[in-house]
Amino acid sequence: MSSAQDNEALLAKKYSGKMPRPPVFANKLEEREFLKFRLAQALRIFGNRGYDEGAAGHITVRDPIRPDCFWVNPFGLHFRLIQPSDLLLVDHNGQILEESGQRDGPFRILNTAAFMIHSAIHAARPDVLCAAHSHSLYGKAFSALGKTLDPISQDACAFYEDHALYTQYNGVVLDETEGLAIAEALGSKKAAILQNHGLLVATSSIEATMHYYIGLERACQVQLMADTATEARGEKTALIDPADAAATAKMVGSQSGGWFAGSMHFMVLEREEGVKFQSSAA
């Protein structure tokens, strides 16, 4: 067993029974209600962090009742305004289903790019519950460098050998082949830098996706700052040793760790908004 695994096992034993755990649901309807509530919260967190760029950006979550379908934010409604009733349930043919609860109104529109990217990811990755893509500032800037992140900090190690680079920018993603190519580039990893475009994160929970998207955005910011500072002195940014980076990745880059860390963002939102999930499922 590696030292990272030893440490993880010791932490699990020490805090057994004390750590928060993902909720357990009475039935699939209750689970659907919670995921919609959580997805709307996640979108508002994006909005509060300034990850909006006009109508660009989207987060999706796989439906627990119809796993071949996913919920997504409607085209044209600002992240900060989105509530569960605004979300669209979409199948893999791009059809908006009536189960979404929306019948009419100006925001019953599916973002074509959201569908092309996310439908391909959800189809290729049964392990992915939630995927997020946006044109956040530092991720967009870093994506123009055409490279992956370097292991220059403990936090950046969360993405060590677990993020991809998609280099073929072909304009706005409007056709199926582009979405499939992005999903292929992502492979089994949890994140991707889309060159000249932005960031993409896909994980097994909404909370982990939020944590790692925010972490990836920050890691891009930190590397831009560090590289600029060292280059100004004619030096190069110091890298963490590959073995240490890999060991650290196991500690700070797990799906369960992402859920735990990500849940704290939702705690803050619930305190600020004064609203928590209340099930109405029978």
N, C-alpha and C positions, 0 to 999 in steps of 0.2 A: 504494500500500500504506500502511495506517495505521501510526502509531508502535507500536501494540500488536502488529500483525502483524510489523513490523520486529524488535521485541524478541523475539517468539516464534521467528522464523526464526534470529536470532542465537544464542539459547539452544539451539535444536535442533542448530545447526551445531557450537557449542562442545562440547556434551556427546554428540555423535553416537557411538554405540557404547559409551557408558559408562552410560547410563541403564538402569534395570531395565525390562523389557518383559513384557507379559502372557505366560503360558506357552503353549507349543504342544503339542498332544496327538497321540498316536499314532493314536487313533481316537475315535469318539464315545462309546464306553463309558468310556474313560479321562476324557474331558471331563465326562461325567455324574458320575463318581465325584468328580472335583475340585470341581465346582460344589456337590455335596451337602456335601462336606467344608467348603468355604468358607462355604456358607450356615449350617451349624451353628456355625461359628466366629463369623459375623456376629451370630447370635442370642445367643451367649454374650457378645460384646462389648456388645450392648444390655443384657443382664442386669448385666454388670459396671459399666455406667454408670448403672444405676438407671432405665432406661427402661421398666421393667415397671410395670404397674398391674393387679394381679390377673391375670385371663386375657386382658386386652386386649393388642393389639399383634401384628403379624405381618410377616414378611419372606418374599417369594416370589422364585423364580428360574425362568426359562423352561427347560424340558428341551431339551437339544440333540438328542435322538433323536426325541422327539415334541414339536415346538415349539408344538403346540396345547394342551399341558399344562404345568403348573408344579408345583414343589416348594414346600411350605409347612410351617411348624411346626404340630404338632398342638395342638388346643385343650386347655388345662389343664396343660401341662407348662411349668415355669418356664424362661425363656430360658437361665439359667445351667447348666441340666442337659442341654440338647439336644445330641444326637450325630447324625451322619448317618443312622444306622439308625432314628432316631425320626421322620424327615421323611416327609411324605405326598406322593405324586404324584397330582395331581388334574386331571381333564379339565374342559372348559368347560361340562359339564353338572353339575359338582359331585360327580362320582363319584370315589371313592378307588380307584386302580388297584392291582392286585396287584404290579406292578413296584416298588412302593414298598418291598417287602421286609417290611412289617408285615402280620401275619396276624390278630393279635388283641391283647388287652391294653387297659388303661384309657385309653390315649392315642391310639387310632385314631379320633379324632373331628375333624371339620373344623369350624373356626370359621366360622359362616355369614357374619359381617361380613367376614372375610378373603376368603372366596370372592367375595362380591358386589362388593367393591372391586377386588380384584386381577384377577379374571377379566375385568372390563370394561377395565381398564388394559392388560393383556397382549393382549387382542383388538384394542383400538384403536391400540396402539402397537407395531408390529413391531420398532422400534428399542430397546425396553425389554427388558433381560435381567432386571433385578432391581428390585423395588419394595418400599419399607418404610414402614410406618405404625405409630405408637405414640402413647401419651398421655404423653410426656415432660413434665417439670414446666414448663419455661419456654415451650416451644411451646404447651402447653395454656393457660398464663396469657396469652400474647400473642394466641392465637387468639380470646380473649374480647373483644379490642379491635375486631375486625371490620375489619382493615386489613392491607395488605401491609407488608413491611419498607421502611424508608427507607435510602438509601445513606449511612450515617453512618460507615462504616469500610471499609477495603480489603477485609476479609473479607466484609462484608455485600454488597459489589459482586459477589460470585460469583453472587448471586441477582437482580441488577439486570435488570429486564425478563425474568426467567426463572423467575418463580414466580407462582402464581395464588392467588386467594382464592375459596374456596367458601363462600357465605354461608347456604345453606339447611340449617341443622341440623334434621333431622326425627327425632331419636332414633337408637337403635342401627341400623346399616345392615343391615336384614334382607330387603330386596327388591331386585330387579334394577334397577328404575328409579333408585333412589338411587345404586347403583354406577355406572350409566351416566352419571348427572348429574355425579358426581365426576370421572369420566374425561373428560367433555366440558369441565368447568371447567379441568382440568389442561391440556388441549389438547396442544401440542407442547413445553410447558415441562418442566423437570426437577423441580419442586417445587410443592407447594400447601400453603397454610394452610387447614385445615378449621375454620371458625368454630365456637367453643364445643366443640371436639373435640380437635384435635391437629395433627400434621404428617404430610406425605406426601412421599416422594422417590422418583423413578423414573428410572433411568439405564441406560446400556449395559453396566455391570459391577457386580458385588457391591461391589468396592472403592470405586468412585465413589459408589455409593448410600450406603455407610457414611460416607465423607468428607463428603458434602453433607448427610446427615441430621444428623451431629454438628455440622457448620458452621451449619446452619439453627437448630438448638437453641441454639447459642451466640449466634448473631446475635439471636435473640429475647431472650435473657438480657441482652445488651449494650444493646439498644434500650430494654428495660424500665428498666434502670439509668440510662441516659443521659437518657431522657425524664423520669424521676422527679427526677433531680438538677437538670436545667435548669428544670423547672416549679417546683421549690421556690424557685428564684431569680427566678421571673417571666420566664424566658427560653425560647427554643426551641432544640432540638438543631440544631447546624450540619450542613447537608447537603453532600455532595460534588457538584460541578458535574455536570450530566447527561452532558456529553461525556466528562468524565474518568471518570465512573462506568461508562459504556458501554465505554470503552477498557480500563478495569481489569477489567471483567467478562470480556472476551475472554482476558485473561491468567490470571485466577484461577478462572474458571468453566467451563473446558472439560471434556469427558468424559475426555480423555487425562490431563489434569492431576488430575482427580478420582481416576482409577485409581492414579496414582503416589502421591498424598498418602494415599489410603485404604489402600494396601498397607502403609503404616507401622504402622497399627493392628494388622494381622495379624502383622507381625514381632514386635511386643511380646507379643501373645497366645501366639505359638509359643514365644517364649523363656520366658514364664512357665509355660506348660503342658508344655513339653518335647516337643511333638508336632507333626510336619510331615506333609504329604500324602505318602502312599506308595501308588502305584497298584497295584491287583491285576487291572486289566483285561487281558484277553488281546489 
